[in-house]
Amino acid sequence: MERAAMIRKVLRVIFSAYLSFSLGLLCVPCCDIPSIATYFGTKGRYEEVNTYLINDKLAVNETLIRGASSTCSAVHLTAVIRHGTRYPTTKNVKKMKDFYNLVQSNASDWSHKLDLSQWKMWYTEDMDGRLVEKGREDHTNLAKRLAKYFPTLITEDNLRNGRVKFITSSKHRCVNSTISFKTGLIEYFGIEGEEFDHEVNDALMRFFAECARFVAEVENNKHALVEVDLFNDRPEMKRTAEKMADRLQVPYSQVTADSVEAALYFCAYEFAIKSINTPWCQLFDEVDAKVMEYATDLKQYWKRSYGHDINSKSSCALFHDLFRRLDQAANDHRSGHVSEAVTIQVGHAETLLPLLTLLGLFKDNEPLTSTNFATQTERVFRSGHIVPYAGNLVVVLYNCADGFRLEARLNEQPLVLPKMNTDLPLFDDVKRNYAELLQGCNPKTECELVNVQPRTMD
């Protein structure tokens, strides 16, 4: 009986492991992962969203592969992808330097400073958000996985014959991510001695910088992020700063909200770039990390998402571009010739998050504010889970027996669009759902500068 029970137990463990892998939940760490890694927000690794990639960078969920034997045939794919892992920007390096100098100048006995005496400041302002080697790997590997997922669209023939288009933001981290994505496809298909062009298009991939109303009402408006400022003065953030001051043995007055943010940057960047669980991470426990994640989410919510109407409306051009490509692909398929099978568009978190917001995704019943941290612990708006490094929205058009259908995936996981009851709805139903935006979301009029007062969404 004991032997039979043991066998049943082993079988349950094996089945559980298999099921976890198929759902992307199995994780046997390859390195020392900080306990707070899932709370890094937009500074988080793609692997914290899809943990099975920690063991195998090219792993895919085979149940999601729609090949030639599928009842529907794939017609077109558009992917909007954030750049890969990068160095901190000049602005953030300055914050990090200030905090590093603060800690160093107050460290009378480094042995009590959580071993930070062994850490040397190596970030420089000229790094300014440039792509790191890990960021190149992010896109190279993503390209290979997408080729596995969509074997009838991302093909060597389509690549060689110009039916795969590459569009990028002008920022170096995006251009280099695009080049890395192309490298991934070249390696995947074993192509030698051939290069593929890409187009730089900031009107699509950096629309937020070219939208005058967004720049005036949000980017340059000191009142637009008032909820973020208020949260910095809340007890949750103050307690986090005090706990850090205690750990560092420095006066409370010297550890500000910027100090705590800089400390989290040290932890997040060291891990994302070097896979190192640095002593800086020991300055936070899980409670602190959740507070800092909420602070990050508040900023993204009010600056890039539902906080202000113009945040999402600034992405009208990219929204229309997506549906235009899908419509064109459907028309081309009817005529028997598809000239553009795949479109790869590489931008920023600031590119992807407004588009997802315009599509009505990841909207909580209550808005994120400075006062509802405690009631938002189960929120769906967690920026690090939506737009980590190399975060991506993939939209695929299929020709099926009952018409054209649309599939959306976020970070390689099925995504059900608002008001749809399936992850493969009819394309016409999707367009009806977004009819108001398709007809009325005009990039020119939406971004026209009217006033400088931020308008909050209902």
C-alpha positions in Angstrom: 0.0 0.0 0.0 2.8 2.4 0.9 4.5 1.6 -2.4 1.3 2.2 -4.3 0.8 5.5 -2.5 4.4 6.5 -3.2 3.9 5.8 -6.9 0.7 7.8 -7.0 2.5 10.7 -5.3 5.3 10.6 -7.8 2.9 10.5 -10.7 1.0 13.5 -9.3 4.3 15.4 -9.0 5.2 14.6 -12.6 1.8 15.6 -13.8 1.9 18.8 -11.9 5.3 19.6 -13.3 4.1 18.9 -16.8 1.0 21.0 -16.3 3.0 23.9 -14.8 5.3 23.9 -17.8 2.5 23.9 -20.3 1.1 26.9 -18.5 4.4 28.6 -18.3 4.7 28.4 -14.5 7.6 26.0 -14.0 10.7 27.7 -12.7 13.9 26.1 -11.6 16.1 29.1 -11.2 19.3 29.2 -13.2 20.7 32.0 -11.0 20.2 33.7 -7.7 17.0 35.6 -8.3 16.1 38.5 -5.9 13.0 37.6 -3.9 11.5 41.0 -5.1 12.2 40.5 -8.8 8.5 40.4 -9.7 8.0 43.9 -8.4 10.5 45.7 -10.6 7.8 47.2 -12.8 9.0 48.4 -16.2 12.6 47.6 -15.1 11.7 43.9 -14.9 13.0 41.0 -17.0 10.7 39.3 -19.5 11.6 36.0 -17.7 9.7 37.1 -14.6 6.5 37.2 -16.8 7.2 33.9 -18.5 9.3 32.0 -15.9 9.7 28.9 -18.0 12.2 30.9 -20.1 14.6 30.9 -17.2 15.5 27.3 -18.0 15.1 27.4 -21.8 15.3 30.8 -23.7 13.7 29.2 -26.7 10.8 27.3 -25.0 7.3 27.7 -26.4 3.9 26.4 -25.4 3.3 23.9 -28.3 -0.4 24.0 -27.6 -0.4 27.6 -28.9 1.3 26.8 -32.2 -1.2 27.2 -35.1 0.4 25.5 -38.0 -0.7 24.5 -41.5 -2.9 21.7 -40.1 -5.1 24.2 -38.2 -8.7 24.7 -39.2 -7.7 28.4 -39.8 -4.9 29.6 -42.0 -2.7 32.5 -40.8 -2.8 35.5 -43.2 -0.9 38.3 -41.4 0.9 39.1 -38.2 1.7 42.4 -36.6 3.9 42.6 -33.5 4.4 45.8 -31.4 7.4 45.1 -29.2 9.3 47.1 -26.6 13.0 47.3 -26.9 15.1 44.8 -24.9 17.0 45.2 -21.6 18.9 48.5 -21.5 21.2 50.6 -19.3 19.6 53.3 -17.1 18.9 56.7 -18.7 21.0 59.7 -17.9 18.3 61.0 -15.6 18.2 57.7 -13.6 22.0 57.4 -13.4 22.1 60.8 -11.8 19.6 59.7 -9.1 21.6 56.5 -8.6 24.9 58.5 -8.2 23.3 60.8 -5.7 22.1 57.9 -3.6 25.4 56.0 -3.9 27.3 59.1 -2.7 24.8 59.5 0.2 25.4 56.0 1.3 29.1 56.1 0.9 29.5 59.4 2.7 27.5 58.1 5.7 29.2 54.7 5.8 31.4 55.0 8.9 31.6 51.2 9.1 30.9 49.5 5.7 30.7 46.1 7.3 27.4 47.1 8.7 26.1 48.3 5.4 25.0 44.9 4.1 28.3 44.3 2.3 27.8 47.3 0.0 31.5 48.1 0.6 32.3 45.5 -2.1 30.2 47.2 -4.7 31.6 49.9 -6.9 29.7 52.5 -8.9 30.0 51.7 -12.6 27.0 53.3 -14.2 27.8 56.4 -16.2 25.6 59.1 -17.7 26.7 58.4 -21.2 25.1 55.0 -21.1 21.8 56.8 -21.5 19.5 53.9 -22.0 21.6 52.0 -24.5 20.8 48.4 -25.2 22.9 45.9 -23.3 23.9 42.4 -24.4 21.0 40.9 -22.5 18.7 43.2 -24.5 20.1 41.9 -27.8 19.4 38.3 -26.5 15.9 39.3 -25.6 15.0 40.1 -29.2 17.1 37.4 -30.8 15.4 34.8 -28.8 11.9 36.4 -29.1 12.3 36.3 -32.9 13.1 32.5 -32.8 10.2 31.8 -30.5 7.7 33.7 -32.7 9.0 31.8 -35.7 8.2 28.6 -33.9 4.7 29.9 -32.9 3.8 31.1 -36.4 5.6 28.7 -38.9 3.4 29.6 -41.9 3.9 33.4 -41.6 7.4 33.9 -40.2 9.1 31.9 -43.0 12.4 32.0 -44.8 10.6 32.7 -48.1 8.6 35.6 -46.6 11.8 37.0 -45.1 13.9 36.7 -48.3 11.1 38.1 -50.5 10.4 41.2 -48.5 7.1 40.1 -47.0 8.4 40.7 -43.5 8.6 44.4 -42.7 10.6 46.0 -39.9 9.7 49.4 -38.4 11.5 51.0 -35.4 11.8 54.1 -33.3 14.8 56.2 -34.0 16.2 55.6 -30.5 19.4 53.5 -30.5 18.0 50.9 -28.1 15.1 50.3 -30.5 17.2 50.2 -33.6 19.6 47.8 -32.0 16.7 45.7 -30.8 15.3 45.6 -34.3 18.7 44.5 -35.7 18.8 41.8 -33.0 15.4 40.6 -33.9 16.5 40.3 -37.6 19.6 38.4 -36.4 17.4 35.9 -34.6 15.5 35.2 -37.8 18.7 35.0 -39.8 20.1 32.4 -37.3 16.8 30.5 -37.1 16.7 30.0 -40.9 20.4 29.6 -41.3 20.7 32.5 -43.8 24.2 33.6 -44.7 25.4 36.8 -46.4 22.1 38.6 -46.6 20.8 41.7 -44.8 17.3 43.0 -44.4 16.2 46.6 -44.2 14.3 48.4 -41.6 12.3 51.6 -41.5 12.7 54.3 -38.9 9.3 55.8 -38.1 8.9 58.0 -35.0 5.4 59.0 -36.0 4.3 55.5 -35.3 6.8 54.3 -32.7 7.3 57.5 -30.7 3.9 59.1 -31.3 4.0 60.3 -27.6 6.9 62.7 -28.3 5.2 64.1 -31.4 1.7 64.6 -29.8 1.6 68.3 -28.8 -1.4 67.9 -26.6 0.2 65.0 -24.7 3.5 66.9 -24.3 1.7 70.0 -22.9 -1.0 68.3 -20.8 1.0 65.5 -19.4 4.7 65.4 -20.2 5.4 69.0 -19.3 2.5 69.5 -16.8 3.6 69.4 -13.2 0.1 68.7 -12.1 -0.5 65.7 -14.3 1.2 63.3 -11.9 -0.1 64.8 -8.7 -1.2 61.3 -7.5 2.4 60.1 -7.7 3.6 63.1 -5.7 0.9 62.5 -3.1 1.8 58.9 -2.8 5.4 59.8 -2.0 4.1 61.6 1.1 1.8 58.8 2.2 2.6 56.6 5.2 3.4 53.6 3.0 6.2 55.4 1.2 7.5 57.1 4.3 7.7 53.9 6.2 9.6 52.3 3.3 12.1 55.2 3.4 12.5 54.9 7.2 13.1 51.2 7.0 15.8 51.8 4.4 17.4 54.5 6.6 17.4 52.0 9.5 19.1 49.3 7.4 21.8 51.8 6.2 22.1 53.5 9.6 21.6 57.0 8.2 19.3 59.8 9.5 15.6 59.5 8.2 15.9 63.0 6.8 18.5 61.9 4.3 16.5 59.1 2.6 13.9 60.6 0.3 11.5 59.0 -2.2 14.1 59.5 -4.9 16.6 57.7 -2.7 14.4 54.7 -2.4 13.7 54.7 -6.1 17.4 54.9 -6.8 18.1 51.9 -4.5 15.5 49.9 -6.4 17.1 50.8 -9.6 20.4 49.4 -8.4 18.8 46.1 -7.5 16.7 45.9 -10.7 19.4 47.0 -13.2 22.1 44.8 -11.7 19.8 41.8 -12.0 18.4 42.6 -15.4 21.8 43.4 -17.0 24.1 41.1 -15.2 21.8 38.5 -13.5 23.4 39.5 -10.2 21.4 39.5 -6.9 23.3 42.5 -5.6 23.4 43.5 -1.9 21.3 46.6 -2.9 18.4 44.2 -3.1 18.7 43.5 0.7 17.5 47.1 1.3 14.0 45.9 0.5 11.7 43.3 1.9 8.5 42.2 0.0 6.3 44.8 1.7 8.7 47.6 0.6 8.9 46.1 -3.0 5.1 46.1 -3.3 5.0 49.8 -2.2 7.6 50.6 -4.8 5.8 48.7 -7.5 2.6 50.6 -6.8 4.6 53.9 -7.0 5.8 52.8 -10.5 2.4 51.7 -11.6 0.9 55.0 -10.4 3.3 56.8 -12.6 2.6 54.6 -15.6 -1.1 54.8 -15.0 -1.2 58.6 -14.9 1.5 59.3 -17.5 0.9 56.5 -20.1 -2.5 54.9 -19.4 -5.9 55.5 -18.0 -5.1 58.5 -15.9 -5.6 61.1 -18.7 -7.6 60.7 -21.9 -4.7 61.9 -24.1 -2.4 59.2 -22.9 -4.2 56.5 -25.0 -5.5 58.9 -27.7 -1.9 59.8 -28.5 -1.6 56.3 -29.9 -4.4 56.8 -32.5 -1.9 56.7 -35.4 -0.5 53.3 -34.3 -4.0 52.0 -33.7 -5.2 52.9 -37.2 -2.0 51.6 -38.6 -2.7 48.2 -37.0 -6.2 47.9 -38.4 -5.2 49.2 -41.8 -2.6 46.5 -42.1 -5.1 43.9 -41.0 -7.7 45.1 -43.5 -5.1 45.3 -46.3 -4.0 41.7 -45.5 -7.7 40.5 -45.7 -8.2 42.3 -49.0 -4.9 40.9 -50.4 -5.8 37.4 -49.3 -9.1 37.6 -51.1 -7.3 38.6 -54.3 -4.8 35.8 -53.8 -1.7 37.9 -53.1 -0.4 39.0 -49.7 2.4 41.4 -50.0 3.1 41.9 -46.3 2.8 38.8 -44.2 4.6 40.0 -41.1 5.1 43.5 -39.6 7.6 43.9 -36.7 7.3 47.3 -34.9 9.8 48.0 -32.2 9.3 50.9 -29.8 9.1 51.6 -26.1 7.0 50.9 -23.0 5.5 54.3 -23.8 4.6 53.0 -27.3 2.9 49.8 -26.1 1.1 50.8 -23.0 -1.0 53.6 -24.5 -2.0 51.3 -27.4 -3.1 48.6 -24.9 -5.0 51.2 -23.0 -6.8 52.5 -26.1 -7.8 48.9 -26.8 -9.4 48.9 -23.3 -7.1 46.3 -21.7 -5.9 46.0 -18.1 -8.5 48.5 -16.8 -9.4 48.1 -13.1 -12.8 48.9 -11.8 -11.4 51.7 -9.7 -8.6 54.0 -10.9 -5.2 53.9 -9.2 -4.8 56.8 -6.8 -2.5 57.8 -4.0 -4.9 56.6 -1.3 -6.0 53.2 -2.5 -2.8 51.1 -2.3 -4.4 48.8 0.2 -7.4 48.0 -2.0 -5.5 47.6 -5.2 -3.4 44.6 -4.2 -5.3 42.4 -6.8 -5.2 45.0 -9.6 -4.8 44.0 -13.2 -2.7 47.0 -14.0 0.8 45.9 -13.1 3.1 47.6 -15.6 5.9 45.1 -15.1 3.7 42.2 -16.1 2.3 44.1 -19.1 5.4 45.9 -20.5 8.6 44.3 -19.2 11.7 44.5 -21.3 10.8 43.1 -24.8 7.1 43.1 -23.8 5.1 42.5 -26.9 1.6 42.6 -28.4 1.1 40.1 -31.3 -2.0 40.3 -33.4 -2.7 37.7 -36.1 -5.3 37.6 -38.8 -6.6 34.1 -39.8 -8.8 33.0 -42.7 -11.3 30.5 -41.3 -14.3 28.7 -42.7 -16.7 31.3 -41.2 -14.6 34.3 -42.2 -11.6 36.2 -40.9 -10.7 35.8 -37.3 -8.3 37.7 -35.0 -5.9 36.4 -32.4 -4.1 38.6 -29.9 -1.3 37.6 -27.6 0.5 39.6 -24.9 4.0 38.4 -24.0 3.3 35.2 -25.8 0.1 34.4 -23.8 -3.5 34.4 -25.2 -5.3 37.7 -24.8 -9.0 38.1 -24.9 -10.0 41.5 -26.2 -12.8 43.5 -24.4 -16.3 42.3 -25.1 -15.1 39.2 -26.9 -15.9 35.8 -25.4 -13.1 34.0 -27.2 -9.4 34.5 -27.9 -10.2 34.0 -31.7 -13.1 36.3 -32.4 -14.4 37.2 -35.8 -12.5 40.2 -37.2 -15.7 42.0 -38.1 -16.9 41.7 -34.4 -13.6 43.2 -33.3 -14.0 46.1 -35.7 -17.6 46.7 -34.6 -16.4 46.8 -31.0 -13.8 49.5 -31.9 -16.0 51.3 -34.5 -16.1 54.5 -32.5 -12.3 54.7 -32.4 -11.8 53.5 -36.0 -14.1 56.4 -37.1 -13.3 59.1 -34.6 -9.8 58.6 -33.3 -8.0 61.1 -35.5 -4.3 61.5 -34.7 -4.2 65.1 -35.9 -7.2 66.4 -34.0 -6.6 64.4 -30.9 -3.0 65.7 -30.6 -4.0 69.3 -31.4 -3.0 71.6 -28.6 -6.1 73.2 -27.0 -5.2 73.9 -23.4 -2.7 72.7 -20.8 -5.2 71.3 -18.2 -5.1 67.5 -18.0 -8.4 65.8 -18.7 -9.2 62.7 -16.6 -11.0 59.8 -18.1 -14.3 58.7 -16.6 
